[in-house]
Amino acid sequence: MNIALVGYGKMGKMIERLTPDHDVRVAARFDIDCPFSNNSKVREQLRDVPVLVEFSTPDTVMKNIELGLSMGKHMVIGTTGWHSHLNRVENWVKDTNTGLIYAANFSLGVNLFYEILERAGNMISRFDHYDPFIEEAHHQFKKDAPSGTALVIKNMIQMNYRKNIPVSSVRAGYIPGTHVVGFDSRVDTIRLEHVARNREGFAEGALIASKWIEKRKGCFDFRDAMKDLLQ
């Protein structure tokens, strides 16, 4: 299967490094030196490419999505910061009869963590004396706080509780991406934790998403793919 990388930074390079393990070939790469645009050269590069994997910037992602879909390509979107425009993207996907899959975090481990948390939250919320909380920590270079992953977790857990769930964030040093969900009571504490060691888990998930979306049409969250794969 051929893919093209729209955005060739650290994530794009990591994805390319893992492609041999997934029987995937990178047929084209687009970045600031080789822009993704609507011209004959780009279209020729994408002639035998069914899926575009987009890890760019919040400033360029919407333009890339619109252009990729208009070319009839399926898309994997790893860039964040555009979800307030999700309805518009869903309409583009419908109008172009294509498939698109997105996630705040494509890490395979994080998405398995989501599944565990969904079940745990559903069980523990039946007992009133457990109080949920979320802790997340990242290196000093991460700009957003709370993290997008922490907000996804909060929304997921919030469904079982009627009160606001507190989220604490730390940005310091070189801390690997860490997310903890705790349930505290007078007699004990339950803690569930995920720690990301590097970008490899994110790249792995993006490649799994690429192969999953290739034959599908519609707009999907990566959790849809995970639920399908776990059946």
ZAVOPA-976943 format. One record per residue: residue in one letter; y, x, z of N, C-alpha, C, O in turn. Coordinates in Angstrom, 3 decimals, decimal comma. Atoms other than C-alpha are relative to their C-alpha. Layout:
BEGIN
A/Y/X/Z/Y/X/Z/Y/X/Z/Y/X/Z
...
***
This chain:
BEGIN
M/-1,197/0,847/0,000/0,000/0,000/0,000/1,245/0,880/0,000/1,310/1,861/0,742
N/-1,263/-0,716/0,050/3,497/1,255/-0,876/1,063/-0,690/0,846/1,148/-1,918/0,881
I/-1,174/0,511/-0,701/6,540/0,860/1,348/1,195/0,868/-0,377/1,036/1,966/-0,908
A/-1,216/-0,796/0,113/10,159/2,013/1,142/0,695/-0,023/1,348/0,679/-1,034/2,050
L/-0,720/-0,118/-1,272/12,183/3,227/4,117/1,491/-0,167/-0,254/2,102/0,624/-0,973
V/-1,446/0,232/0,084/15,694/1,802/4,371/0,578/0,479/1,326/0,556/-0,236/2,328
G/-0,356/-0,712/-1,216/17,144/4,216/6,895/-1,036/1,091/0,217/-2,220/0,813/0,406
Y/0,942/-1,114/-0,073/15,628/7,669/7,156/0,420/0,961/1,112/0,550/2,168/0,907
G/-0,318/-0,799/-1,172/16,573/8,849/10,625/-1,275/0,357/0,747/-2,333/0,517/0,139
K/1,152/-0,411/-0,807/14,244/9,742/13,494/-1,159/-0,986/-0,127/-2,318/-0,585/-0,226
M/1,070/0,992/0,113/12,343/6,454/13,258/-0,628/0,031/-1,386/-1,852/-0,014/-1,509
G/0,531/-0,038/1,357/11,992/6,598/9,484/-0,933/1,180/-0,206/-1,992/1,046/-0,818
K/0,835/-1,197/0,135/10,622/10,127/9,655/-1,305/-0,128/0,779/-2,356/0,319/0,319
M/1,220/0,202/-0,789/8,167/9,178/12,418/-0,953/-0,963/-0,713/-2,162/-0,735/-0,746
I/0,827/0,943/0,758/6,938/6,196/10,376/-0,702/0,710/-1,144/-1,899/0,523/-1,361
E/0,597/-0,714/1,122/6,395/8,439/7,376/-1,122/0,931/0,466/-2,137/1,070/-0,217
R/1,015/-0,931/-0,505/4,435/10,926/9,485/-1,319/-0,699/0,311/-2,388/-0,095/0,220
L/1,208/0,736/-0,390/1,990/8,206/10,556/-0,647/-0,769/-1,148/-1,730/-1,330/-0,980
T/0,519/0,834/1,095/1,470/6,570/7,153/-1,429/0,338/-0,431/-2,177/-0,580/-0,769
P/1,375/-0,271/0,439/-1,754/8,454/6,278/-1,061/-0,702/0,848/-2,127/-1,050/0,339
D/0,956/0,664/-0,885/-3,492/6,878/9,289/-0,126/-1,490/-0,300/-1,062/-2,140/0,167
H/-0,023/1,440/0,267/-2,657/3,400/7,943/-0,214/-0,306/-1,483/-0,051/-1,451/-1,904
D/0,197/0,181/1,435/-3,426/3,904/4,242/1,267/-0,566/-0,649/1,211/-1,479/-1,472
V/-1,312/0,413/0,507/0,281/3,490/3,478/0,684/1,222/-0,618/0,533/2,341/-0,128
R/-0,736/-1,074/0,667/2,450/5,559/1,116/1,482/-0,360/-0,057/1,840/-1,484/-0,410
V/-1,450/0,195/0,122/6,229/5,949/1,282/0,414/0,336/-1,429/0,341/1,489/-1,856
A/-0,348/-0,179/1,411/7,423/5,446/-2,285/1,483/0,288/-0,208/1,871/0,811/-1,253
A/-1,438/-0,247/0,133/11,178/5,642/-1,639/0,626/0,065/1,382/0,143/-0,549/2,333
R/-0,726/-0,172/-1,261/13,620/6,642/1,092/1,481/-0,170/-0,283/2,010/0,424/-1,223
F/-1,427/0,242/0,189/17,202/5,421/1,428/0,747/0,313/1,294/0,347/-0,115/2,377
D/-0,855/-0,305/-1,139/19,891/6,791/3,730/1,407/0,273/-0,512/1,741/-0,099/-1,637
I/-1,401/-0,208/0,384/23,513/7,908/3,638/0,135/0,855/-1,268/1,093/0,705/-2,026
D/-0,056/-0,859/1,188/22,740/10,514/0,961/-0,621/-0,660/-1,227/-0,375/-0,239/-2,358
C/0,636/0,744/1,100/20,685/8,083/-1,139/0,084/-1,484/0,352/-0,899/-2,058/0,822
P/-0,250/1,357/-0,497/22,174/4,613/-0,508/-0,919/-1,054/-0,615/-1,340/-0,959/-1,768
F/0,747/1,160/0,464/20,219/1,390/-0,763/0,996/-0,947/-0,651/1,874/-1,491/0,019
S/-0,980/0,805/0,724/22,058/-0,556/-3,443/-0,672/-0,735/-1,146/-1,844/-0,509/-1,448
N/0,537/0,830/1,078/21,608/-3,004/-6,299/0,306/0,657/-1,341/1,230/0,253/-2,046
N/-0,172/-0,610/1,315/21,300/-0,721/-9,298/-1,366/0,248/-0,622/-2,397/0,124/0,038
S/1,253/-0,119/0,738/18,690/-0,006/-11,922/-0,892/1,115/0,551/-2,116/0,987/0,551
K/0,785/-1,108/-0,538/17,624/3,310/-10,363/-0,769/-0,429/1,245/-1,953/-0,125/1,387
V/0,659/0,481/-1,226/16,876/1,691/-6,992/-1,086/-1,003/-0,346/-2,186/-0,948/0,204
R/1,000/1,007/0,382/15,093/-1,231/-8,627/-1,240/0,649/-0,622/-2,359/0,177/-0,416
E/1,141/-0,706/0,596/12,905/1,176/-10,585/-0,825/0,680/1,093/-2,054/0,671/1,039
Q/0,712/-0,629/-1,116/12,035/3,067/-7,396/-0,842/-1,019/0,774/-1,875/-0,676/1,348
L/0,664/1,043/-0,798/10,977/-0,233/-5,818/-0,948/-0,873/-0,830/-1,451/-1,883/-0,338
R/0,781/0,857/0,915/9,010/-1,583/-8,792/-1,382/-0,321/0,562/-1,841/-1,457/0,439
D/1,344/0,218/-0,540/5,617/-1,161/-7,083/-0,015/0,011/1,529/-1,015/0,373/2,150
V/-0,140/0,005/-1,466/6,869/-1,559/-3,493/0,142/-1,440/0,486/1,164/-2,069/0,213
P/-0,110/1,371/-0,472/6,128/-4,916/-1,822/0,784/-0,161/1,298/1,299/-1,244/1,578
V/-0,580/0,131/-1,351/7,591/-4,119/1,638/1,032/1,091/0,244/0,787/2,266/-0,028
L/-1,042/-0,920/-0,443/10,827/-2,512/2,845/0,000/0,048/1,523/-0,043/-0,993/2,178
V/-0,065/-0,185/-1,462/10,939/-1,084/6,392/1,404/0,477/0,338/1,807/1,572/-0,056
E/-1,422/-0,219/-0,216/14,509/-1,213/7,680/0,272/0,437/1,450/0,131/-0,353/2,383
F/-0,488/-0,514/-1,279/15,656/0,991/10,575/1,316/0,713/-0,294/1,334/1,929/-0,488
S/-1,287/-0,593/0,344/19,360/1,546/9,904/0,968/-0,129/1,171/0,705/0,402/2,249
T/-1,005/0,190/-1,056/22,441/0,533/11,934/0,428/-1,462/0,028/0,281/-2,170/-0,969
P/-0,487/1,387/-0,060/23,890/-2,779/13,166/1,078/-0,310/-1,033/1,246/-1,465/-1,426
D/-1,080/0,211/0,976/26,778/-2,280/10,715/-0,523/-0,248/-1,414/0,163/-0,865/-2,228
T/0,513/0,092/1,374/24,538/-2,146/7,632/-1,205/-0,919/-0,143/-1,603/-1,240/-1,263
V/1,281/0,697/0,079/21,467/-4,190/8,519/0,096/-1,317/-0,768/-0,802/-1,622/-1,553
M/-0,075/1,292/0,674/22,696/-7,591/7,276/0,115/0,166/-1,515/-0,486/-0,590/-2,279
K/-0,121/-0,271/1,436/23,705/-6,165/3,902/-1,352/0,434/-0,579/-1,729/0,032/-1,680
N/1,323/-0,467/0,455/20,322/-4,447/3,623/-1,000/-1,140/-0,084/-1,787/-1,218/-1,028
I/0,916/1,146/0,011/18,439/-7,621/4,522/0,276/-0,887/-1,215/-0,644/-1,263/-1,942
E/-0,358/0,878/1,116/20,344/-9,713/1,980/-0,416/0,619/-1,330/-0,949/-0,072/-2,199
L/0,323/-0,672/1,252/19,844/-7,135/-0,762/-1,512/0,090/-0,199/-2,015/-0,193/-1,286
G/1,451/-0,132/0,116/16,160/-6,522/-0,032/-0,669/-1,314/-0,343/-1,547/-1,362/-1,204
L/0,584/1,315/0,276/15,319/-10,223/0,021/0,357/-0,486/-1,399/-0,460/-1,113/-2,074
S/-0,417/0,433/1,340/17,322/-10,849/-3,152/-0,837/0,677/-1,087/-0,951/0,156/-2,196
M/0,887/-0,696/0,927/15,015/-8,317/-4,851/-1,431/-0,517/0,065/-2,305/-0,054/-0,668
G/1,343/0,567/-0,141/12,012/-10,373/-3,754/-0,939/0,844/0,845/-2,158/0,701/0,756
K/0,826/-0,872/-0,826/10,820/-7,766/-1,251/-0,223/-0,611/1,385/0,670/-1,245/1,947
H/0,255/0,326/-1,399/9,152/-8,504/2,067/0,634/1,086/0,864/0,794/2,222/0,415
M/-0,746/-0,959/-0,806/10,896/-6,801/4,976/-0,475/0,052/1,444/-0,847/-0,958/2,042
V/0,219/-0,259/-1,426/10,227/-5,266/8,386/1,334/0,498/0,542/1,855/1,511/0,075
I/-1,335/-0,338/-0,506/13,450/-5,135/10,416/-0,105/0,522/1,433/-0,418/-0,222/2,363
G/0,022/-0,596/-1,330/13,595/-2,705/13,334/1,375/0,184/0,589/1,503/0,463/1,781
T/-1,372/-0,096/-0,497/17,382/-2,576/13,609/0,319/-1,212/0,867/-0,113/-2,322/0,559
T/-0,418/1,109/-0,855/18,870/-4,698/16,412/1,497/-0,268/-0,203/2,161/0,422/-0,977
G/-1,423/0,298/0,061/22,306/-6,267/16,849/0,394/-1,029/-1,037/1,585/-1,250/-1,258
W/-0,314/0,981/1,047/22,036/-8,920/14,114/-0,538/-1,395/0,322/-0,364/-2,316/-0,476
H/0,753/1,231/-0,272/20,098/-11,715/15,854/0,870/-1,252/0,115/0,362/-2,370/0,019
S/-0,889/1,172/0,003/23,161/-13,959/16,169/0,089/-0,613/-1,401/0,566/-1,737/-1,557
H/0,002/0,479/1,386/22,791/-14,317/12,367/-1,404/-0,424/-0,455/-1,665/-0,531/-1,653
L/1,391/0,290/0,345/19,109/-15,269/12,515/-0,124/-1,231/-0,891/-0,940/-1,239/-1,812
N/0,096/1,210/0,832/19,677/-18,743/11,044/0,326/0,304/-1,459/-0,319/-0,219/-2,368
R/-0,356/-0,370/1,365/21,366/-17,219/8,002/-1,139/0,772/-0,663/-1,461/0,539/-1,829
V/1,112/-0,789/0,535/18,510/-14,740/7,554/-1,187/-0,898/-0,326/-1,829/-0,732/-1,363
E/1,106/0,933/0,259/15,927/-17,518/7,849/0,237/-0,772/-1,297/-0,706/-1,017/-2,049
N/-0,314/0,703/1,254/17,725/-19,378/5,029/-0,185/0,919/-1,201/-0,683/0,481/-2,238
W/0,204/-0,954/1,096/17,730/-16,235/2,853/-1,493/0,158/-0,296/-1,907/0,179/-1,455
V/1,449/-0,156/0,173/13,989/-15,812/3,442/-0,578/-1,216/-0,723/-1,399/-1,071/-1,629
K/0,480/1,228/0,625/13,355/-19,442/2,493/0,423/-0,082/-1,461/-0,376/-0,443/-2,325
D/-0,528/0,101/1,361/15,568/-19,289/-0,602/-0,659/0,997/-0,957/-0,788/0,724/-2,151
T/0,584/-1,042/0,855/13,909/-16,097/-1,888/-1,527/-0,022/0,017/-2,174/0,765/-0,674
N/1,458/0,151/-0,061/10,350/-17,185/-1,009/-0,682/1,323/0,365/-1,670/1,726/-0,248
T/0,489/-1,310/-0,427/9,738/-13,894/0,798/-0,475/-0,068/1,452/-0,497/-1,136/2,064
G/0,410/-0,099/-1,397/8,476/-12,703/4,181/0,810/1,055/0,718/1,114/2,105/0,151
L/-0,761/-0,950/-0,816/10,398/-10,969/6,960/-0,533/-0,044/1,425/-0,791/-1,119/1,968
I/0,449/-0,085/-1,387/9,254/-9,758/10,373/0,949/0,939/0,742/1,327/1,985/0,215
Y/-0,987/-0,763/-0,763/11,573/-8,428/13,097/-0,450/0,118/1,452/-1,335/-0,609/1,904
A/0,284/-0,154/-1,426/11,456/-7,242/16,688/1,112/0,806/0,643/1,700/1,683/0,009
A/-0,891/-0,867/-0,765/13,748/-5,869/19,362/-0,709/1,303/0,322/-0,069/2,326/0,568
N/0,798/-1,183/-0,336/10,905/-3,428/20,015/-1,356/-0,127/-0,689/-2,139/-1,018/-0,360
F/1,261/0,054/0,736/8,007/-2,722/17,637/-1,129/0,771/0,692/-2,237/0,854/0,162
S/1,039/-0,755/-0,701/6,111/-0,641/20,194/-1,224/-0,881/0,228/-1,118/-1,988/0,755
L/1,238/0,739/-0,200/2,490/-1,754/20,220/-0,231/-0,247/1,486/-0,610/-1,346/1,890
G/0,193/0,143/-1,445/2,302/-1,101/23,968/0,933/-1,022/0,619/0,520/-1,807/1,473
V/-0,960/0,969/-0,539/5,460/-3,088/24,699/-0,408/-1,419/-0,362/-0,280/-2,330/0,456
N/0,384/1,351/0,404/4,183/-6,049/22,721/-1,283/-0,463/0,695/-1,451/-1,658/0,940
L/1,128/0,354/-0,862/0,877/-5,948/24,594/0,505/-0,320/1,410/0,001/-1,227/2,073
F/-0,641/0,256/-1,296/3,026/-5,764/27,743/0,593/-1,400/0,039/0,471/-2,098/1,046
Y/-0,540/1,362/0,076/4,807/-8,946/26,610/-1,101/-1,040/0,239/-0,921/-1,991/0,998
E/1,090/0,962/-0,137/1,476/-10,746/26,323/-0,485/-0,069/1,444/-0,751/-1,155/1,959
I/0,420/-0,047/-1,402/0,455/-9,610/29,825/1,021/-0,699/0,880/0,657/-1,464/1,773
L/-1,062/0,592/-0,818/3,840/-10,634/31,269/0,060/-1,513/-0,169/0,292/-2,241/0,797
E/-0,032/1,446/0,237/3,724/-14,061/29,647/-1,058/-0,705/0,836/-0,795/-1,743/1,443
R/1,083/0,592/-0,780/0,386/-14,785/31,288/0,243/0,162/1,494/0,016/-0,764/2,274
A/-0,255/-0,245/-1,417/1,350/-13,185/34,593/1,103/-0,913/0,529/0,975/-1,494/1,607
G/-1,103/0,859/-0,429/4,645/-15,079/34,782/-0,425/-1,442/0,142/-0,004/-2,129/1,073
N/0,487/1,371/-0,060/2,903/-18,357/34,072/-0,842/-0,241/1,254/-0,738/-1,297/1,878
M/0,841/0,136/-1,193/0,389/-17,759/36,886/0,815/0,105/1,282/0,711/-0,742/2,170
I/-0,699/-0,287/-1,261/2,723/-16,308/39,515/1,073/-1,037/0,298/1,356/-1,302/1,467
S/-1,056/0,994/-0,220/5,458/-18,932/39,007/-0,513/-1,255/0,694/0,280/-2,061/1,182
R/0,563/1,166/-0,692/3,079/-21,525/40,443/0,077/0,136/1,517/-0,175/-0,823/2,247
F/-0,108/-0,253/-1,437/3,614/-19,941/43,865/1,451/0,321/0,327/1,972/1,361/-0,076
D/-1,445/-0,060/-0,197/7,160/-20,464/45,127/0,484/1,236/0,747/1,648/1,610/0,608
H/-0,500/-1,084/-0,844/7,285/-17,499/47,507/0,098/1,341/-0,731/0,449/2,343/-0,108
Y/-0,192/-1,234/0,761/7,272/-14,875/44,692/1,311/-0,060/-0,784/1,583/-1,015/-1,511
D/-1,328/-0,068/0,611/10,710/-13,818/43,468/-0,006/1,082/-1,091/-0,244/2,250/-0,782
P/0,089/-0,992/1,081/10,872/-12,104/40,029/1,257/0,862/-0,131/2,361/0,418/0,184
F/-1,117/-0,886/0,305/13,064/-9,128/39,129/-0,428/0,968/-1,103/-1,619/1,180/-1,333
I/0,260/-0,936/1,102/13,368/-6,642/36,249/0,809/1,270/0,237/1,991/1,221/0,578
E/-0,656/-1,304/-0,061/14,170/-2,937/36,359/-0,255/0,733/-1,320/-1,373/0,718/-1,833
E/0,211/-0,813/1,205/14,737/-0,754/33,288/0,820/1,267/0,100/1,931/1,263/0,631
A/-0,684/-1,291/-0,034/15,680/2,900/32,901/-0,218/0,731/-1,319/-1,309/0,702/-1,888
H/0,064/-0,768/1,240/16,455/5,054/29,864/0,850/1,262/0,137/1,576/1,435/1,116
H/-0,783/-1,229/0,031/17,985/8,413/28,981/1,488/-0,304/-0,126/1,887/-1,415/-0,474
Q/-1,465/0,150/-0,042/21,741/8,964/29,186/0,620/-0,334/-1,354/1,771/-0,769/-1,415
F/-0,562/0,199/1,333/22,169/8,629/25,405/-0,125/-1,442/-0,493/0,483/-1,809/-1,498
K/0,165/1,403/0,415/21,100/4,973/25,193/1,251/-0,775/0,382/1,662/-0,771/1,542
K/-1,303/0,632/-0,218/24,256/2,901/24,812/-0,084/-1,384/0,620/0,717/-1,718/1,492
D/0,029/1,382/-0,480/23,178/-0,681/25,473/-0,701/-0,094/1,359/-1,679/0,604/1,624
A/0,601/0,264/-1,311/22,401/-1,914/28,986/0,377/-1,426/0,406/1,561/-1,763/0,412
P/1,440/-0,250/0,008/20,364/-3,930/29,722/-0,515/0,244/-1,428/0,155/-0,076/-2,410
S/0,620/-0,245/1,302/18,049/-2,880/26,910/-0,382/-1,317/-0,665/-0,539/-2,338/0,006
G/0,452/1,198/0,714/17,068/-5,367/24,214/-1,362/-0,450/0,474/-1,639/-1,648/0,538
T/1,338/0,343/-0,498/13,504/-5,194/25,525/0,087/-0,715/1,331/-0,640/-1,679/1,571
A/-0,167/0,651/-1,303/14,656/-6,087/29,041/0,480/-1,442/-0,163/0,068/-2,327/0,586
L/-0,507/1,362/0,225/16,516/-9,121/27,670/-1,094/-0,914/-0,549/-1,160/-2,091/-0,196
V/1,144/0,783/0,477/13,411/-10,267/25,770/-0,891/-0,377/1,170/-1,325/-1,523/1,279
I/0,849/0,252/-1,171/11,396/-9,934/28,987/0,641/-1,053/0,906/-0,032/-1,957/1,401
K/-0,701/0,964/-0,856/14,040/-11,818/30,955/-0,134/-1,416/-0,556/-0,451/-2,345/0,187
N/0,108/1,325/0,615/14,035/-14,731/28,494/-1,419/-0,551/0,106/-1,620/-1,753/0,278
M/1,397/0,404/-0,076/10,249/-14,798/28,572/-0,363/-0,485/1,406/-0,977/-1,539/1,573
I/0,310/0,357/-1,392/9,968/-14,848/32,379/0,811/-1,213/0,442/0,340/-2,054/1,208
Q/-0,914/1,066/-0,394/12,952/-17,195/32,702/-0,560/-1,389/-0,297/-0,208/-2,356/0,379
M/0,548/1,294/0,377/10,992/-19,981/31,042/-0,766/-0,658/1,151/-0,879/-1,883/1,205
N/0,790/0,535/-1,110/8,914/-20,359/34,219/0,802/-0,140/1,294/0,266/-0,581/2,311
Y/-0,826/0,040/-1,209/11,834/-20,163/36,690/1,325/-0,697/-0,298/1,836/-0,613/-1,415
R/-1,258/0,723/0,190/14,959/-22,253/37,177/1,200/0,804/0,480/2,332/0,338/0,346
K/-1,106/-0,824/-0,478/17,061/-19,446/38,682/0,147/1,229/-0,888/-0,761/1,596/-1,635
N/-0,251/-1,202/0,783/18,631/-16,392/37,114/-0,844/1,158/0,520/-0,951/1,364/1,729
I/0,832/-1,139/-0,386/16,358/-13,343/37,103/0,846/1,273/-0,099/1,365/1,574/-1,174
P/-0,845/-1,202/0,035/18,199/-10,117/38,061/-0,623/1,129/-0,809/-1,836/1,334/-0,793
V/0,423/-1,161/0,779/18,017/-7,099/35,761/0,851/1,189/0,429/2,079/1,113/0,384
S/-0,729/-1,223/-0,343/18,972/-3,599/36,944/-0,277/1,065/-1,047/-1,403/1,203/-1,524
S/0,108/-1,011/1,055/19,632/-0,762/34,484/0,459/1,361/0,499/1,423/1,465/1,257
V/-0,370/-1,385/-0,313/19,764/3,021/34,864/0,073/0,775/-1,314/-0,812/0,654/-2,161
R/-0,134/-0,901/1,138/21,030/5,495/32,246/0,279/1,395/0,567/1,367/1,656/1,080
A/-0,171/-1,327/-0,591/20,496/9,102/33,308/-0,954/1,002/-0,628/-2,080/0,658/-0,989
G/0,854/-1,096/0,414/19,138/12,427/32,138/-0,794/-0,291/-1,255/-0,254/-0,739/-2,266
Y/0,905/0,157/1,141/16,144/12,243/29,827/-1,144/-0,962/0,346/-2,272/-0,787/-0,115
I/1,017/0,960/-0,441/14,287/9,307/31,429/-0,618/-0,687/-1,218/0,110/-1,203/-2,066
P/0,630/0,750/1,100/11,713/7,854/29,012/0,207/-1,492/0,203/0,401/-1,947/1,331
G/-0,200/1,447/-0,102/12,079/4,155/28,234/-0,997/-0,628/0,962/-2,206/-0,584/0,733
T/0,840/0,550/-1,061/10,755/2,390/31,338/0,421/-1,427/0,317/1,602/-1,697/0,534
H/-0,271/1,390/-0,362/10,487/-1,332/32,044/-0,978/-0,440/1,087/-2,191/-0,281/0,954
V/0,801/0,493/-1,121/9,256/-2,817/35,318/0,328/-1,467/0,215/1,498/-1,849/0,248
V/-0,171/1,397/-0,412/8,736/-6,492/36,090/-0,701/-0,144/1,344/-1,895/0,127/1,473
G/0,556/0,146/-1,339/8,239/-7,210/39,762/0,056/-1,435/0,478/0,912/-2,214/0,058
F/0,038/1,305/-0,656/7,338/-10,287/41,776/-0,131/0,285/1,499/-1,173/0,743/1,967
D/-0,048/-0,392/-1,413/8,326/-9,889/45,426/-0,122/-1,208/0,920/0,460/-2,262/0,666
S/0,125/1,037/-1,016/7,311/-11,962/48,435/0,147/0,628/1,381/0,292/1,845/1,496
R/-0,138/-0,494/-1,374/7,560/-11,642/52,213/-1,162/0,906/0,387/-1,015/1,771/1,251
V/1,199/-0,732/-0,433/4,048/-10,197/52,399/-0,438/1,099/-0,964/-1,183/1,995/-0,568
D/0,416/-1,038/0,948/3,643/-8,108/49,216/0,873/-0,010/-1,245/1,719/-0,887/-1,419
T/-0,720/-0,115/1,269/5,019/-7,012/45,835/-0,995/0,301/-1,114/-1,868/1,157/-0,972
I/0,784/-0,273/1,209/3,387/-7,156/42,403/0,940/0,657/-1,006/2,003/0,116/-1,313
R/-0,818/-0,715/0,975/4,749/-4,603/39,902/-0,808/0,283/-1,263/-1,920/0,807/-1,193
L/0,600/-0,289/1,296/3,908/-4,383/36,187/0,968/0,912/-0,752/2,164/0,628/-0,813
E/-0,884/-1,023/0,564/5,254/-1,355/34,299/-0,475/0,486/-1,370/-1,671/0,624/-1,628
H/0,270/-0,666/1,281/5,485/0,046/30,788/0,938/1,193/-0,132/2,141/1,070/0,095
V/-0,788/-1,212/0,217/6,657/3,610/30,070/-0,275/0,513/-1,409/-1,425/0,764/-1,772
A/0,138/-0,525/1,369/7,300/4,804/26,501/0,199/1,506/0,023/1,236/1,977/0,490
R/-0,106/-1,460/-0,010/6,641/8,537/26,044/0,760/0,544/-1,209/1,409/1,586/-1,116
N/-0,669/-0,476/1,208/7,991/8,848/22,479/0,114/-1,164/-0,987/-0,222/-2,303/-0,664
R/-0,217/1,030/1,016/8,805/6,964/19,260/-1,269/-0,386/-0,753/-1,246/-1,310/-1,567
E/1,199/0,219/0,800/5,246/7,043/17,965/-0,508/-1,438/0,107/-0,973/-2,009/-0,880
G/0,450/1,382/-0,178/4,376/3,638/19,446/0,812/-0,988/-0,820/0,273/-1,976/-1,317
F/-0,866/0,861/0,805/7,363/2,052/17,676/-0,387/0,090/-1,484/-0,465/-0,918/-2,185
A/0,378/-0,208/1,393/6,357/3,593/14,342/-1,346/-0,651/-0,302/-1,527/-1,254/-1,360
E/1,320/0,618/0,154/2,757/2,447/14,814/0,137/-1,510/-0,194/-0,488/-2,089/-1,083
G/-0,200/1,441/0,101/3,911/-1,132/15,354/0,662/-0,402/-1,303/0,309/-1,427/-1,886
A/-0,687/0,312/1,258/6,225/-1,047/12,323/-0,963/0,054/-1,180/-0,855/-0,747/-2,108
L/0,990/-0,089/1,086/3,343/0,027/10,088/-0,995/-1,154/0,061/-1,394/-1,683/-0,977
I/0,868/1,172/-0,152/1,079/-2,688/11,501/0,723/-1,237/-0,539/0,125/-2,062/-1,230
A/-0,802/1,131/0,481/3,895/-5,175/10,804/0,113/0,001/-1,517/0,090/-1,061/-2,139
S/-0,119/-0,106/1,465/4,249/-3,883/7,216/-1,221/-0,580/-0,693/-1,095/-1,330/-1,661
K/1,227/0,481/0,633/0,637/-4,601/6,380/-0,211/-1,491/0,285/-0,791/-2,205/-0,533
W/0,170/1,409/-0,371/0,726/-7,966/8,195/0,896/-0,905/-0,852/0,471/-1,982/-1,269
I/-0,965/0,861/0,691/3,826/-9,295/6,393/-0,191/0,014/-1,514/0,335/-0,862/-2,201
E/0,095/-0,172/1,454/2,807/-8,147/2,892/-0,440/-1,276/-0,718/0,078/-1,578/-1,793
K/0,546/1,185/0,668/0,887/-11,355/2,071/0,531/-1,314/0,585/0,007/-2,390/0,294
R/-0,499/1,212/-0,649/2,968/-13,780/4,138/1,417/-0,329/-0,441/2,165/0,542/-0,884
K/-1,350/0,451/0,318/6,091/-15,835/3,509/0,558/-0,728/1,214/-0,154/-1,474/1,886
G/-0,631/0,592/-1,155/8,571/-16,929/6,154/0,584/1,075/0,897/0,432/2,270/0,643
C/-0,677/-0,899/-0,927/10,501/-15,401/9,030/-0,785/0,032/1,306/-1,033/-1,014/1,907
F/0,873/-0,141/-1,155/8,450/-14,032/11,936/0,540/1,028/0,984/1,194/2,001/0,608
D/-0,158/-1,003/-1,049/8,852/-12,247/15,239/-1,291/0,810/0,043/-2,357/0,275/-0,260
F/1,198/-0,825/-0,073/6,433/-9,330/15,725/-1,015/-0,579/0,981/-2,209/-0,306/0,863
R/0,933/0,633/-0,936/4,940/-11,329/18,599/-0,915/-0,987/-0,716/-2,042/-1,220/-0,278
D/0,871/0,880/0,801/3,635/-13,782/15,977/-1,162/0,797/-0,568/-2,306/0,341/-0,562
A/1,057/-0,858/0,535/1,721/-10,926/14,382/-0,970/0,425/1,100/-2,183/0,443/0,892
M/0,840/-0,439/-1,107/0,449/-9,720/17,762/-0,952/-1,104/0,433/-2,133/-0,851/0,673
K/0,854/1,116/-0,399/-0,850/-13,160/18,694/-1,106/-0,217/-1,034/-2,245/-0,527/-0,681
D/0,972/0,130/1,065/-2,582/-13,341/15,316/-1,057/1,106/0,096/-2,249/0,835/-0,046
L/0,905/-1,134/-0,073/-4,120/-9,875/15,721/-0,895/-0,032/1,238/-1,994/0,522/1,240
L/0,775/0,057/-1,245/-5,299/-10,622/19,260/-1,005/-1,141/0,041/-1,797/-1,239/0,978
Q/0,955/1,127/0,031/-7,233/-13,745/18,266/-1,415/0,486/-0,303/-2,344/-0,320/-0,368
***
